[in-house]
Amino acid sequence: MPVVLRPYQEAAVDRVVASIDNCPILVGPTGSGKTVMLVAAAPRISPRILWLAHRRELIKQAASAFEAQGHECGIILAGEPRDESALIQVGSIQTVTARGVPPGPDLLVLDECHHASSKSYRDVIASFRRRIGGTATPFRLDGKGLGSAGFGDIVIAAYTDELCEEGVLHAPRVFVGKRTPNLTGIKKTAGDYNLGQLASAMTQNVALLGDIIENWKRHAEGKRTVAFSVDI
């Protein structure tokens, strides 16, 4: 069954299509449906598409979204059978870098395009005159924009507070401790803290972490839970 776009998604798709000569980046918060919007926009620009991402889950998600709209996809991914006859090719940047850019597509769609500053991405991007990026964070870790990576216009699909008000996203309740970490002396790489040093600073400070289990019991016991740490 074809996906019915929400009004903000329809408007964003129209703006992406209209901006294709300026290689737009579609920006939206996590949960806004960037994959759905990009899948709707790309075939309006060209039937011959190369869609790239850096993680297997994102590649499978994009292929499923295209197939839900009635488009056949070839998968360019290590361990997957190759179908070079499909007009739409969905694959990993790592595999395309190793095998070479397929000759058919003339539109590049780059998911999570904030990674595009690396050489492997730039070499692929240079092969396409028309390209679209998608991300929730349209900047690099060094604080620079993505213009040098070959992208131009920014198309903001929606803001987090708007989607919370509309009920698309769930408005969060936030609890924080009273202590802050001491980050003195922790090195930065490409604008972000060194992962190993930051993890050590966090995990060695018992007072900073607090009693994680006790707090989870107090606020979320019995509820579906995802736990994050600095390096996991």
C-alpha positions in Angstrom: 0.0 0.0 0.0 1.5 3.4 -1.0 2.5 5.7 1.9 0.4 8.7 2.4 2.6 11.7 3.2 1.7 14.1 6.0 1.3 17.8 4.9 4.8 18.8 6.2 6.3 15.9 4.3 4.5 16.8 1.1 5.7 20.4 1.3 9.3 19.2 2.0 9.2 16.9 -1.0 8.0 19.7 -3.3 10.8 21.9 -2.0 13.5 19.3 -2.5 12.4 18.6 -6.1 12.3 22.4 -6.8 15.8 22.8 -5.4 17.5 19.9 -7.2 19.8 22.2 -9.3 21.2 23.4 -5.9 21.8 19.9 -4.6 19.6 20.3 -1.5 19.9 18.7 1.9 16.6 17.5 3.5 16.8 18.2 7.3 14.4 16.8 9.8 14.5 15.5 13.3 14.7 11.8 14.0 11.3 10.3 13.5 10.1 12.9 11.0 10.3 10.4 8.1 13.3 11.5 6.1 13.6 8.2 4.3 9.9 8.3 3.3 10.3 11.9 2.1 13.5 11.2 0.1 11.9 8.1 -1.4 9.0 10.2 -2.5 11.2 13.0 -3.9 13.9 11.1 -5.8 11.7 9.3 -8.5 10.2 12.7 -9.3 13.7 13.9 -10.3 15.0 10.8 -12.1 14.1 7.1 -12.5 17.8 6.2 -12.3 18.9 6.6 -8.7 21.9 5.6 -6.5 21.0 5.7 -2.8 23.9 5.4 -0.4 24.1 4.9 3.4 26.8 3.8 5.8 24.8 1.2 7.8 23.1 -2.0 6.7 19.9 -1.2 8.6 19.6 2.1 6.7 20.1 0.4 3.4 17.5 -2.2 4.1 15.1 0.5 5.3 15.5 2.5 2.1 15.0 -0.6 -0.2 11.9 -1.5 1.7 10.5 2.0 1.4 11.1 2.0 -2.4 9.5 -1.4 -2.8 6.5 -0.2 -0.8 6.0 2.5 -3.5 6.3 -0.1 -6.3 9.9 0.5 -7.3 12.3 -2.4 -7.9 15.7 -2.0 -6.2 19.1 -3.5 -6.7 21.2 -4.0 -3.5 24.9 -3.1 -3.5 26.0 -4.6 -0.3 28.6 -7.2 0.7 27.0 -10.7 0.9 23.9 -9.7 -1.0 23.1 -10.9 -4.6 23.6 -8.2 -7.2 20.8 -7.0 -9.5 22.3 -4.5 -11.9 19.2 -4.4 -14.1 17.1 -2.3 -11.5 17.0 1.4 -12.2 17.3 2.2 -8.5 20.4 0.9 -6.7 20.5 1.1 -2.9 23.9 0.3 -1.3 26.6 1.0 1.2 29.2 3.7 0.6 31.9 1.2 1.6 30.8 -1.4 -1.1 30.4 1.2 -3.8 33.8 2.6 -3.0 35.3 -0.9 -3.3 33.4 -1.8 -6.5 33.1 1.5 -8.2 30.1 3.7 -9.0 27.5 1.8 -11.1 27.1 3.3 -14.6 23.3 3.7 -14.7 22.2 6.2 -12.1 22.3 9.9 -12.6 20.8 11.0 -9.3 22.6 10.5 -6.0 20.7 10.3 -2.7 23.0 10.3 0.3 21.5 9.3 3.6 23.1 10.6 6.8 25.0 13.1 4.6 26.8 14.8 7.5 29.4 12.0 7.0 30.1 13.3 3.5 33.3 15.1 4.3 35.4 11.9 4.1 37.3 11.2 0.9 35.3 8.0 0.1 32.1 10.1 0.0 33.7 13.0 -1.9 34.9 10.7 -4.7 31.4 9.3 -5.2 29.7 12.6 -4.9 32.0 14.0 -7.6 30.5 11.5 -10.1 27.0 13.1 -9.9 25.8 16.5 -11.0 22.4 16.1 -9.2 22.4 15.0 -5.6 20.2 15.1 -2.5 21.3 14.7 1.1 19.3 13.7 4.1 20.3 14.3 7.8 19.1 15.4 11.2 22.4 17.2 11.8 23.4 19.3 8.7 27.0 20.0 9.8 30.3 18.3 10.3 31.9 17.5 13.7 34.4 20.2 13.0 31.6 22.8 12.9 31.8 23.4 9.2 28.9 23.2 6.8 28.4 20.7 4.0 28.8 23.1 1.1 32.4 21.8 0.6 31.0 18.3 0.3 28.9 19.3 -2.7 25.6 20.3 -1.2 23.7 23.6 -1.4 20.2 24.5 -0.3 18.8 23.5 3.1 15.3 22.2 3.1 14.0 21.9 6.7 11.0 19.6 6.8 10.0 20.3 10.3 11.3 21.2 13.8 11.1 18.9 16.8 8.7 21.1 18.8 6.3 21.3 15.9 6.2 17.6 15.5 5.6 17.2 19.2 2.7 19.6 19.1 1.2 17.7 16.2 1.6 14.4 18.0 4.0 13.0 15.4 6.7 12.8 18.0 6.3 12.2 21.7 7.2 15.2 23.8 10.0 14.1 26.2 10.1 14.4 30.0 13.7 15.0 31.0 15.4 14.2 34.3 19.0 15.3 35.0 21.4 15.0 37.9 22.9 17.8 39.8 26.5 17.2 38.9 28.4 17.9 35.7 31.4 16.1 34.3 34.9 17.5 34.5 36.1 17.6 30.9 39.4 19.4 31.6 42.2 18.0 29.6 40.1 15.7 27.3 41.3 16.0 23.8 39.1 16.9 20.8 39.3 15.2 17.4 37.5 16.8 14.4 35.5 19.0 16.8 34.3 16.2 19.1 35.7 14.8 22.4 38.0 11.9 22.2 35.7 8.9 22.8 38.0 6.9 25.1 39.0 9.8 27.3 35.4 11.0 27.6 34.1 7.5 28.5 36.7 7.3 31.2 35.8 10.7 32.6 32.2 9.6 32.8 32.5 6.1 34.1 35.1 6.8 36.8 32.9 9.3 38.5 30.5 7.3 40.6 28.8 10.4 42.0 28.2 11.7 38.5 26.6 8.5 37.3 24.4 8.1 40.3 22.5 4.9 41.0 21.4 4.0 37.4 19.3 1.0 38.4 17.5 2.8 41.3 16.7 5.8 39.1 15.4 3.5 36.4 13.2 1.8 38.9 11.9 5.1 40.1 11.0 6.5 36.7 10.7 3.7 34.1 10.4 0.3 35.7 8.4 -2.1 33.5 8.6 0.2 30.5 10.5 -0.3 27.3 14.0 1.1 27.8 17.0 2.0 25.7 20.2 2.8 27.6 23.1 4.8 26.1 26.6 5.5 27.3 29.4 7.5 25.8 31.0 4.6 24.0 28.2 2.0 23.7 
